[in-house]
Amino acid sequence: MSRFDGRVAWITGGGSGLGAGLAKALAREGARVAISGRRVDRLDALVQEMGADRALALPGDVRDEAWQEQAADRVAKHFGHLDLAIANAGFSVGGRIGDLRAEDWRRQFETNVVALATTSRVAMPHLAARRGQLVLIGSVAGFVSFPGHGPYQASKAAVRAIGETLWLEGRALGVDVTTIHPGFVESEIGQVDRDGTFHPERADRRPAQLMWTTKDAVTAMLRGIAARRRELVFTGHGKLGVFVARHASGLLAHLLARIRVER
């Protein structure tokens, strides 16, 4: 049997990047998968690729709490239950903190933090009924801070704290909680502006030499999910960054202080 044979998964932010990669990989391993996102054409294409008997598209905005409640119930009703919820939806607001408005911070936290917490809340009763698993997608950026990315880093530090809390709270319900912190991975995050709008023509400015492929990232993530790890940090540079941040934060700060951010 495959590791996820017979399991039902729900993935937010499932229309592209890691979300889409996870959805297809889970389906190949025997899971039935519900995928959420705002781009209906992407979701429909994934369902067609994966098969209507194995996939369900749930177009919507994770910032809408009522929609999230309906989505979780619809997954459980459509497939009969819910075993695995992956809170993956997110984007990055960049810029110097001194140049950002309150609305920029609200928009960042509404998606990366509040919506993630809401996904956790609405999924938890269904997961508890199956002794299931909740997965939160954080980032190495929750440990290591670069100038010019304050809102995103703060949001991922919050995801890390939420994951640690939910791991404790989930134990009483029989739900395992895994928080995953990737380093640089191929995705469209570098092509999404601070308003959450996708620009396909925009170049990804992240370091190409450190970039993991989506395929390699998904392989590492599924290994950690299958093992029900409490926390998973991956990519070599990601592990190094987290280690230094934990054990030599002063040295790391002095090194990162050399980075200059253009206005």
Backbone as CSV, one residue per row, in Angstrom:
resi,resn,N_x,N_y,N_z,CA_x,CA_y,CA_z,C_x,C_y,C_z
1,MET,0.836,-1.203,0.000,0.000,0.000,0.000,0.871,1.253,0.000
2,SER,0.374,2.304,-0.663,1.072,3.585,-0.639,0.874,4.244,0.715
3,ARG,1.732,5.218,1.014,1.694,5.856,2.335,0.377,6.561,2.611
4,PHE,-0.298,7.050,1.561,-1.513,7.832,1.757,-2.733,7.164,1.137
5,ASP,-2.632,5.882,0.907,-3.733,5.157,0.296,-4.999,5.257,1.149
6,GLY,-6.110,5.681,0.532,-7.380,5.770,1.228,-7.590,7.030,2.036
7,ARG,-6.583,7.885,2.137,-6.727,9.105,2.937,-7.320,10.229,2.093
8,VAL,-7.996,11.138,2.774,-8.591,12.311,2.132,-7.850,13.550,2.614
9,ALA,-7.372,14.357,1.662,-6.590,15.551,2.000,-7.270,16.802,1.458
10,TRP,-7.094,17.896,2.157,-7.553,19.215,1.714,-6.343,20.143,1.748
11,ILE,-6.061,20.799,0.612,-4.905,21.690,0.501,-5.371,23.082,0.108
12,THR,-5.061,24.087,0.931,-5.345,25.468,0.547,-4.154,25.998,-0.252
13,GLY,-4.430,26.964,-1.120,-3.367,27.448,-1.989,-2.871,26.340,-2.894
14,GLY,-3.802,25.526,-3.384,-3.421,24.325,-4.114,-3.328,24.479,-5.619
15,GLY,-3.517,25.706,-6.136,-3.548,25.886,-7.575,-2.198,25.943,-8.252
16,SER,-1.128,26.133,-7.498,0.199,26.263,-8.111,1.275,25.891,-7.098
17,GLY,2.521,25.852,-7.577,3.673,25.666,-6.697,3.596,24.429,-5.835
18,LEU,3.977,24.586,-4.561,4.005,23.456,-3.639,2.631,22.844,-3.438
19,GLY,1.588,23.679,-3.403,0.237,23.159,-3.204,-0.168,22.206,-4.308
20,ALA,0.054,22.619,-5.566,-0.275,21.767,-6.703,0.605,20.522,-6.724
21,GLY,1.887,20.698,-6.415,2.799,19.556,-6.383,2.396,18.533,-5.339
22,LEU,2.015,19.013,-4.156,1.565,18.116,-3.098,0.284,17.395,-3.499
23,ALA,-0.644,18.125,-4.120,-1.913,17.528,-4.521,-1.690,16.373,-5.485
24,LYS,-0.874,16.593,-6.506,-0.630,15.549,-7.506,0.123,14.364,-6.898
25,ALA,1.084,14.644,-6.036,1.854,13.563,-5.411,0.977,12.732,-4.480
26,LEU,0.108,13.380,-3.714,-0.793,12.657,-2.825,-1.755,11.777,-3.616
27,ALA,-2.254,12.316,-4.727,-3.162,11.530,-5.560,-2.458,10.304,-6.126
28,ARG,-1.194,10.479,-6.525,-0.437,9.328,-7.044,-0.228,8.259,-5.981
29,GLU,-0.235,8.696,-4.710,-0.022,7.742,-3.619,-1.333,7.251,-3.014
30,GLY,-2.427,7.439,-3.748,-3.679,6.829,-3.337,-4.646,7.706,-2.583
31,ALA,-4.293,8.962,-2.337,-5.200,9.857,-1.615,-6.221,10.477,-2.563
32,ARG,-7.334,10.894,-1.997,-8.288,11.738,-2.700,-8.082,13.146,-2.161
33,VAL,-8.092,14.133,-3.042,-7.591,15.460,-2.670,-8.560,16.567,-3.081
34,ALA,-8.857,17.441,-2.128,-9.601,18.678,-2.404,-8.594,19.816,-2.450
35,ILE,-8.677,20.645,-3.484,-7.723,21.741,-3.656,-8.467,23.064,-3.692
36,SER,-8.001,24.002,-2.873,-8.591,25.333,-2.792,-7.668,26.365,-3.407
37,GLY,-8.254,27.441,-3.912,-7.485,28.544,-4.461,-8.414,29.536,-5.138
38,ARG,-7.845,30.656,-5.555,-8.668,31.695,-6.185,-8.741,31.582,-7.691
39,ARG,-7.759,30.890,-8.303,-7.717,30.797,-9.762,-8.430,29.525,-10.228
40,VAL,-9.662,29.710,-10.642,-10.516,28.577,-10.986,-9.925,27.753,-12.120
41,ASP,-9.333,28.415,-13.130,-8.779,27.689,-14.266,-7.669,26.734,-13.822
42,ARG,-6.838,27.166,-12.855,-5.768,26.300,-12.345,-6.357,25.080,-11.628
43,LEU,-7.364,25.306,-10.817,-7.972,24.203,-10.072,-8.630,23.205,-11.015
44,ASP,-9.363,23.727,-11.996,-10.044,22.842,-12.943,-9.037,22.006,-13.734
45,ALA,-7.913,22.620,-14.115,-6.885,21.886,-14.860,-6.292,20.769,-14.008
46,LEU,-6.102,21.038,-12.716,-5.565,20.011,-11.823,-6.539,18.855,-11.643
47,VAL,-7.820,19.176,-11.489,-8.825,18.130,-11.343,-8.867,17.259,-12.590
48,GLN,-8.789,17.887,-13.748,-8.787,17.137,-14.996,-7.561,16.220,-15.076
49,GLU,-6.416,16.735,-14.637,-5.186,15.936,-14.670,-5.228,14.779,-13.684
50,MET,-5.764,15.038,-12.493,-5.762,14.033,-11.434,-6.934,13.062,-11.542
51,GLY,-8.028,13.503,-12.170,-9.213,12.670,-12.299,-10.302,13.124,-11.351
52,ALA,-11.517,13.280,-11.878,-12.630,13.788,-11.077,-13.004,12.856,-9.935
53,ASP,-12.652,11.570,-10.057,-12.956,10.635,-8.978,-11.979,10.768,-7.812
54,ARG,-10.862,11.447,-8.055,-9.809,11.555,-7.046,-9.591,12.982,-6.571
55,ALA,-10.141,13.966,-7.268,-9.876,15.376,-6.927,-11.160,16.193,-6.929
56,LEU,-11.149,17.223,-6.101,-12.283,18.140,-5.986,-11.750,19.561,-5.941
57,ALA,-12.288,20.439,-6.804,-11.888,21.845,-6.807,-12.816,22.637,-5.904
58,LEU,-12.208,23.468,-5.050,-12.975,24.319,-4.143,-12.501,25.764,-4.309
59,PRO,-12.936,26.451,-5.365,-12.496,27.832,-5.564,-13.037,28.752,-4.473
60,GLY,-12.184,29.632,-3.990,-12.610,30.560,-2.951,-11.419,31.275,-2.350
61,ASP,-11.711,32.197,-1.450,-10.695,33.027,-0.806,-10.544,32.594,0.646
62,VAL,-9.347,32.164,1.036,-9.134,31.670,2.406,-9.355,32.748,3.458
63,ARG,-9.386,34.011,3.053,-9.631,35.080,4.022,-11.098,35.161,4.437
64,ASP,-11.963,34.444,3.721,-13.398,34.422,3.999,-13.691,33.273,4.963
65,GLU,-13.951,33.597,6.216,-14.129,32.563,7.236,-15.344,31.689,6.953
66,ALA,-16.446,32.287,6.495,-17.643,31.505,6.195,-17.371,30.524,5.060
67,TRP,-16.621,30.962,4.057,-16.278,30.060,2.957,-15.428,28.901,3.462
68,GLN,-14.482,29.189,4.345,-13.637,28.116,4.881,-14.471,27.070,5.622
69,GLU,-15.424,27.528,6.416,-16.279,26.589,7.147,-17.043,25.684,6.184
70,GLN,-17.573,26.295,5.124,-18.311,25.525,4.130,-17.390,24.571,3.379
71,ALA,-16.169,25.020,3.084,-15.225,24.194,2.338,-14.855,22.938,3.118
72,ALA,-14.548,23.085,4.403,-14.184,21.922,5.215,-15.329,20.916,5.275
73,ASP,-16.544,21.418,5.464,-17.707,20.529,5.512,-17.949,19.861,4.163
74,ARG,-17.720,20.609,3.082,-17.950,20.051,1.750,-16.959,18.932,1.443
75,VAL,-15.702,19.113,1.846,-14.708,18.052,1.636,-15.146,16.776,2.341
76,ALA,-15.503,16.926,3.620,-15.903,15.756,4.405,-17.154,15.095,3.845
77,LYS,-18.081,15.901,3.361,-19.318,15.345,2.796,-19.053,14.671,1.456
78,HIS,-18.232,15.298,0.618,-17.977,14.775,-0.724,-17.215,13.455,-0.685
79,PHE,-16.176,13.385,0.157,-15.332,12.195,0.211,-15.670,11.270,1.379
80,GLY,-16.525,11.723,2.295,-16.913,10.882,3.426,-16.197,11.176,4.716
81,HIS,-15.032,11.821,4.633,-14.269,12.172,5.826,-13.093,13.058,5.401
82,LEU,-12.308,13.489,6.383,-11.106,14.293,6.128,-10.002,13.810,7.059
83,ASP,-8.874,13.389,6.465,-7.758,12.860,7.248,-6.583,13.820,7.369
84,LEU,-6.409,14.668,6.366,-5.197,15.484,6.278,-5.555,16.866,5.743
85,ALA,-5.266,17.907,6.510,-5.485,19.280,6.057,-4.139,19.985,5.990
86,ILE,-3.846,20.593,4.837,-2.571,21.278,4.636,-2.851,22.758,4.388
87,ALA,-2.505,23.590,5.367,-2.702,25.042,5.272,-1.490,25.631,4.558
88,ASN,-1.615,25.772,3.253,-0.489,26.148,2.403,-0.621,27.551,1.810
89,ALA,-1.821,28.114,1.794,-2.042,29.406,1.137,-1.182,30.498,1.766
90,GLY,-0.570,31.313,0.922,0.246,32.408,1.432,0.910,33.176,0.311
91,PHE,1.379,34.369,0.628,2.133,35.182,-0.318,3.048,36.094,0.482
92,SER,3.811,36.925,-0.206,4.811,37.747,0.475,4.613,39.230,0.195
93,VAL,4.563,40.015,1.256,4.590,41.473,1.149,6.017,41.921,1.429
94,GLY,6.633,42.585,0.455,8.005,43.053,0.617,8.095,44.557,0.760
95,GLY,9.272,45.024,1.105,9.511,46.461,1.252,10.058,46.799,2.625
96,ARG,10.690,47.953,2.704,11.187,48.423,4.002,10.017,48.683,4.943
97,ILE,10.177,48.333,6.203,9.109,48.534,7.171,8.710,50.003,7.232
98,GLY,9.688,50.894,7.084,9.389,52.325,7.130,8.567,52.818,5.956
99,ASP,8.467,52.004,4.896,7.710,52.398,3.713,6.347,51.733,3.622
100,LEU,6.044,50.830,4.542,4.810,50.054,4.457,3.700,50.682,5.281
101,ARG,2.490,50.577,4.758,1.307,51.101,5.441,0.649,49.986,6.265
102,ALA,-0.262,50.389,7.143,-0.968,49.406,7.974,-1.712,48.393,7.115
103,GLU,-2.243,48.841,5.978,-2.993,47.949,5.113,-2.103,46.833,4.562
104,ASP,-0.825,47.149,4.299,0.098,46.119,3.834,0.247,45.015,4.873
105,TRP,0.379,45.421,6.127,0.519,44.439,7.206,-0.764,43.635,7.379
106,ARG,-1.908,44.294,7.310,-3.176,43.566,7.463,-3.348,42.530,6.366
107,ARG,-3.049,42.919,5.140,-3.200,42.007,4.011,-2.281,40.791,4.173
108,GLN,-1.049,41.025,4.622,-0.113,39.925,4.826,-0.604,38.967,5.901
109,PHE,-1.023,39.505,7.024,-1.424,38.657,8.144,-2.787,38.011,7.931
110,GLU,-3.668,38.671,7.194,-4.979,38.074,6.931,-4.844,36.748,6.190
111,THR,-3.908,36.689,5.242,-3.725,35.457,4.465,-2.793,34.477,5.160
112,ASN,-1.607,34.931,5.540,-0.585,34.012,6.037,-0.811,33.535,7.460
113,VAL,-1.546,34.330,8.255,-1.705,33.977,9.667,-3.161,33.698,10.023
114,VAL,-4.031,34.701,9.834,-5.435,34.530,10.242,-6.103,33.421,9.443
115,ALA,-5.906,33.416,8.116,-6.533,32.376,7.297,-5.980,30.998,7.634
116,LEU,-4.680,30.914,7.909,-4.083,29.634,8.307,-4.691,29.140,9.615
117,ALA,-4.865,30.047,10.577,-5.473,29.658,11.853,-6.923,29.234,11.651
118,THR,-7.616,29.896,10.727,-9.001,29.538,10.449,-9.088,28.169,9.790
119,THR,-8.183,27.894,8.844,-8.134,26.565,8.235,-7.953,25.506,9.317
120,SER,-7.077,25.778,10.253,-6.835,24.839,11.348,-8.103,24.625,12.166
121,ARG,-8.797,25.713,12.462,-10.008,25.611,13.295,-11.102,24.800,12.612
122,VAL,-11.379,25.116,11.341,-12.504,24.448,10.674,-12.194,22.988,10.339
123,ALA,-10.910,22.671,10.170,-10.535,21.292,9.852,-10.454,20.410,11.084
124,MET,-10.149,20.994,12.229,-9.826,20.199,13.416,-10.921,19.214,13.838
125,PRO,-12.213,19.581,13.858,-13.219,18.589,14.251,-13.249,17.374,13.325
126,HIS,-13.088,17.612,12.032,-13.076,16.502,11.076,-11.827,15.634,11.277
127,LEU,-10.695,16.275,11.522,-9.457,15.531,11.734,-9.517,14.737,13.033
128,ALA,-10.104,15.318,14.066,-10.202,14.632,15.356,-11.036,13.358,15.245
129,ALA,-12.040,13.391,14.383,-12.897,12.214,14.202,-12.148,11.061,13.555
130,ARG,-11.014,11.364,12.904,-10.243,10.341,12.192,-8.841,10.154,12.759
131,ARG,-8.553,10.817,13.872,-7.180,10.855,14.391,-6.230,11.250,13.266
132,GLY,-6.607,12.347,12.611,-5.916,12.798,11.419,-4.731,13.699,11.698
133,GLN,-4.385,14.496,10.687,-3.152,15.282,10.746,-3.373,16.654,10.118
134,LEU,-2.840,17.666,10.771,-2.857,19.035,10.282,-1.436,19.436,9.936
135,VAL,-1.248,20.025,8.749,0.072,20.458,8.303,0.047,21.951,8.023
136,LEU,0.964,22.679,8.626,1.086,24.122,8.411,2.363,24.396,7.626
137,ILE,2.256,25.219,6.585,3.425,25.546,5.786,3.997,26.877,6.255
138,GLY,5.126,26.803,6.945,5.829,27.993,7.398,6.936,28.338,6.429
139,SER,8.095,28.707,6.956,9.235,29.064,6.117,10.465,29.232,6.995
140,VAL,11.626,28.999,6.391,12.873,29.334,7.073,12.888,30.816,7.429
141,ALA,12.122,31.618,6.670,12.013,33.050,6.966,11.392,33.317,8.332
142,GLY,10.768,32.315,8.928,10.252,32.473,10.282,11.342,32.420,11.336
143,PHE,12.549,32.018,10.929,13.708,31.951,11.824,14.760,33.000,11.475
144,VAL,14.924,33.259,10.170,15.993,34.122,9.668,15.384,35.348,9.009
145,SER,15.798,36.543,9.443,15.222,37.785,8.924,16.199,38.522,8.016
146,PHE,15.717,38.865,6.817,16.466,39.684,5.872,15.823,41.056,5.798
147,PRO,16.592,42.102,5.583,15.976,43.417,5.399,15.107,43.426,4.149
148,GLY,13.999,44.141,4.220,13.117,44.272,3.072,12.006,43.246,2.992
149,HIS,11.915,42.362,4.000,10.891,41.321,3.968,10.190,41.178,5.323
150,GLY,10.092,42.272,6.050,9.571,42.231,7.417,8.204,41.592,7.579
151,PRO,7.187,42.005,6.796,5.850,41.426,6.991,5.812,39.917,6.763
152,TYR,6.459,39.470,5.700,6.456,38.033,5.403,7.154,37.254,6.517
153,GLN,8.311,37.742,6.946,9.051,37.052,8.006,8.270,37.038,9.311
154,ALA,7.618,38.141,9.627,6.814,38.187,10.843,5.646,37.207,10.758
155,SER,5.039,37.114,9.581,3.907,36.193,9.417,4.362,34.745,9.572
156,LYS,5.536,34.412,9.056,6.004,33.038,9.165,6.514,32.717,10.568
157,ALA,7.004,33.719,11.287,7.331,33.503,12.700,6.051,33.207,13.481
158,ALA,4.958,33.881,13.101,3.665,33.609,13.734,3.183,32.199,13.415
159,VAL,3.382,31.751,12.170,3.003,30.385,11.797,3.776,29.379,12.650
160,ARG,5.032,29.653,12.857,5.848,28.772,13.698,5.268,28.670,15.110
161,ALA,4.877,29.811,15.695,4.303,29.811,17.035,2.949,29.101,17.056
162,ILE,2.145,29.324,16.029,0.855,28.656,15.944,1.052,27.151,15.848
163,GLY,2.031,26.726,15.039,2.293,25.305,14.896,2.717,24.653,16.203
164,GLU,3.567,25.346,16.958,4.010,24.796,18.242,2.840,24.686,19.218
165,THR,1.951,25.677,19.197,0.784,25.656,20.081,-0.199,24.566,19.667
166,LEU,-0.466,24.477,18.359,-1.412,23.479,17.881,-0.903,22.054,18.092
167,TRP,0.407,21.860,18.053,0.941,20.529,18.325,0.555,20.103,19.737
168,LEU,0.631,21.031,20.677,0.258,20.737,22.057,-1.248,20.533,22.193
169,GLU,-2.015,21.409,21.583,-3.473,21.325,21.686,-4.026,20.123,20.919
170,GLY,-3.387,19.786,19.808,-3.863,18.679,19.001,-3.723,17.333,19.680
171,ARG,-2.739,17.198,20.551,-2.516,15.919,21.241,-3.737,15.504,22.039
172,ALA,-4.432,16.463,22.648,-5.621,16.140,23.435,-6.771,15.643,22.560
173,LEU,-6.713,15.979,21.257,-7.773,15.589,20.325,-7.382,14.392,19.470
174,GLY,-6.145,13.929,19.625,-5.672,12.832,18.803,-5.250,13.258,17.413
175,VAL,-4.975,14.552,17.228,-4.579,15.085,15.927,-3.094,15.429,15.959
176,ASP,-2.334,14.891,15.018,-0.925,15.244,14.900,-0.782,16.524,14.085
177,VAL,0.101,17.406,14.513,0.321,18.679,13.827,1.776,18.756,13.394
178,THR,1.976,18.999,12.112,3.305,19.101,11.521,3.478,20.500,10.941
179,THR,4.542,21.197,11.325,4.857,22.491,10.738,6.100,22.333,9.873
180,ILE,5.983,22.744,8.614,7.067,22.578,7.650,7.653,23.939,7.293
181,HIS,8.977,24.041,7.359,9.675,25.293,7.068,10.623,25.096,5.880
182,PRO,10.152,25.361,4.653,11.038,25.219,3.493,12.007,26.393,3.375
183,GLY,13.133,26.119,2.706,14.014,27.194,2.262,13.533,27.666,0.899
184,PHE,14.453,28.033,0.015,14.067,28.497,-1.310,13.612,27.326,-2.179
185,VAL,12.377,27.419,-2.671,11.785,26.386,-3.510,11.111,27.046,-4.704
186,GLU,11.187,26.408,-5.857,10.503,26.917,-7.040,9.024,27.139,-6.753
187,SER,8.550,28.339,-7.026,7.138,28.652,-6.844,6.864,29.983,-7.529
188,GLU,5.642,30.450,-7.426,5.275,31.721,-8.026,5.299,32.862,-7.011
189,ILE,5.785,32.600,-5.799,5.718,33.622,-4.757,6.488,34.883,-5.142
190,GLY,7.566,34.726,-5.910,8.346,35.878,-6.331,7.673,36.691,-7.419
191,GLN,6.595,36.143,-7.983,5.876,36.838,-9.047,4.538,37.402,-8.577
192,VAL,4.311,37.346,-7.278,3.086,37.897,-6.690,3.442,39.176,-5.953
193,ASP,2.724,40.270,-6.252,3.055,41.550,-5.633,2.476,41.655,-4.230
194,ARG,2.726,42.779,-3.568,2.299,42.940,-2.177,0.784,43.000,-2.029
195,ASP,0.050,43.159,-3.147,-1.407,43.128,-3.117,-1.955,41.726,-3.351
196,GLY,-1.059,40.762,-3.599,-1.489,39.399,-3.847,-1.830,39.120,-5.295
197,THR,-1.443,40.016,-6.215,-1.729,39.852,-7.634,-0.563,39.157,-8.336
198,PHE,-0.873,38.155,-9.150,0.142,37.381,-9.854,0.562,38.094,-11.138
199,HIS,1.895,38.210,-11.338,2.455,38.839,-12.544,3.371,37.827,-13.224
200,PRO,2.881,37.102,-14.239,3.698,36.052,-14.857,4.971,36.565,-15.510
201,GLU,4.995,37.848,-15.875,6.174,38.395,-16.542,7.272,38.815,-15.563
202,ARG,6.981,38.847,-14.294,7.943,39.317,-13.290,9.025,38.271,-13.042
203,ALA,10.271,38.715,-12.977,11.387,37.806,-12.703,11.440,37.474,-11.212
204,ASP,11.776,36.237,-10.909,11.950,35.803,-9.530,13.353,36.197,-9.090
205,ARG,13.469,37.062,-8.086,14.768,37.577,-7.655,15.433,36.729,-6.587
206,ARG,14.816,35.655,-6.206,15.441,34.794,-5.199,16.653,34.089,-5.802
207,PRO,17.639,33.701,-4.982,18.885,33.118,-5.515,18.672,31.778,-6.205
208,ALA,18.863,31.766,-7.519,18.609,30.555,-8.311,19.513,29.404,-7.896
209,GLN,20.734,29.716,-7.439,21.685,28.659,-7.091,21.278,27.903,-5.825
210,LEU,20.368,28.486,-5.043,19.907,27.831,-3.821,18.528,27.198,-3.970
211,MET,17.926,27.353,-5.145,16.538,26.947,-5.343,16.377,25.435,-5.478
212,TRP,15.480,24.883,-4.704,15.098,23.486,-4.857,13.968,23.382,-5.872
213,THR,13.901,22.274,-6.599,12.777,22.049,-7.488,11.538,21.703,-6.665
214,THR,10.379,21.962,-7.245,9.133,21.601,-6.573,9.083,20.102,-6.307
215,LYS,9.552,19.311,-7.270,9.531,17.856,-7.119,10.342,17.411,-5.909
216,ASP,11.558,17.940,-5.757,12.398,17.559,-4.617,11.780,18.025,-3.298
217,ALA,11.202,19.224,-3.328,10.578,19.755,-2.112,9.385,18.902,-1.692
218,VAL,8.560,18.534,-2.647,7.391,17.710,-2.339,7.808,16.357,-1.789
219,THR,8.859,15.776,-2.338,9.366,14.499,-1.841,9.752,14.602,-0.371
220,ALA,10.471,15.680,-0.022,10.884,15.884,1.374,9.680,16.133,2.273
221,MET,8.727,16.902,1.784,7.555,17.233,2.588,6.699,16.004,2.865
222,LEU,6.456,15.187,1.831,5.639,13.997,2.034,6.310,13.013,2.977
223,ARG,7.641,12.969,2.937,8.355,12.093,3.869,8.100,12.545,5.318
224,GLY,8.170,13.860,5.544,7.922,14.378,6.885,6.473,14.223,7.309
225,ILE,5.542,14.412,6.363,4.123,14.255,6.674,3.805,12.807,7.007
226,ALA,4.323,11.889,6.203,4.068,10.465,6.442,4.611,10.020,7.797
227,ALA,5.738,10.598,8.215,6.336,10.262,9.507,5.679,11.016,10.657
228,ARG,4.729,11.912,10.328,4.022,12.728,11.321,5.010,13.502,12.192
229,ARG,5.997,14.087,11.543,6.980,14.896,12.247,6.318,16.107,12.891
230,ARG,6.831,16.528,14.029,6.341,17.758,14.651,6.802,18.972,13.858
231,GLU,8.045,18.952,13.407,8.612,20.075,12.661,9.570,19.538,11.615
232,LEU,9.567,20.163,10.453,10.481,19.783,9.390,11.061,21.039,8.758
233,VAL,12.385,21.136,8.762,13.104,22.195,8.054,13.863,21.526,6.925
234,PHE,13.728,22.045,5.718,14.472,21.413,4.646,15.033,22.425,3.654
235,THR,15.908,21.905,2.839,16.948,22.477,1.992,18.183,22.635,2.876
236,GLY,19.341,22.352,2.293,20.573,22.450,3.065,20.800,23.841,3.601
237,HIS,20.577,24.862,2.760,20.789,26.227,3.229,19.765,26.599,4.293
238,GLY,18.570,26.034,4.180,17.552,26.308,5.187,17.927,25.762,6.547
239,LYS,18.415,24.522,6.565,18.845,23.921,7.828,20.006,24.694,8.441
240,LEU,20.942,25.124,7.587,22.084,25.885,8.088,21.616,27.219,8.672
241,GLY,20.726,27.891,7.951,20.238,29.182,8.432,19.529,29.068,9.769
242,VAL,18.691,28.038,9.914,17.966,27.848,11.176,18.935,27.495,12.301
243,PHE,19.936,26.658,12.012,20.920,26.294,13.037,21.665,27.531,13.535
244,VAL,22.128,28.367,12.594,22.869,29.574,12.978,21.959,30.544,13.725
245,ALA,20.711,30.673,13.267,19.771,31.575,13.942,19.524,31.147,15.384
246,ARG,19.520,29.845,15.621,19.255,29.335,16.965,20.477,29.398,17.867
247,HIS,21.678,29.225,17.297,22.866,29.068,18.122,23.893,30.196,17.990
248,ALA,23.739,31.033,16.960,24.682,32.145,16.790,23.953,33.330,16.153
249,SER,22.893,33.749,16.810,22.034,34.789,16.238,22.772,36.118,16.057
250,GLY,23.708,36.426,16.969,24.456,37.678,16.845,25.315,37.700,15.601
251,LEU,26.003,36.595,15.329,26.826,36.486,14.133,25.964,36.621,12.882
252,LEU,24.826,35.954,12.873,23.940,36.015,11.711,23.451,37.440,11.480
253,ALA,23.116,38.134,12.546,22.630,39.507,12.416,23.693,40.411,11.803
254,HIS,24.931,40.246,12.227,26.012,41.072,11.675,26.232,40.778,10.191
255,LEU,26.093,39.525,9.792,26.258,39.167,8.391,25.128,39.740,7.545
256,LEU,23.899,39.626,8.029,22.746,40.103,7.269,22.661,41.622,7.235
257,ALA,23.297,42.278,8.195,23.278,43.738,8.224,24.002,44.340,7.020
258,ARG,24.817,43.538,6.334,25.531,44.029,5.169,24.627,44.149,3.930
259,ILE,23.460,43.527,4.000,22.547,43.563,2.855,21.911,44.930,2.761
260,ARG,21.878,45.473,1.553,21.243,46.770,1.310,19.974,46.552,0.483
261,VAL,18.927,47.237,0.863,17.652,47.101,0.174,17.344,48.344,-0.605
262,GLU,17.056,48.178,-1.905,16.693,49.339,-2.725,15.281,49.781,-2.411
263,ARG,15.085,51.083,-2.429,13.734,51.611,-2.199,12.882,51.419,-3.453
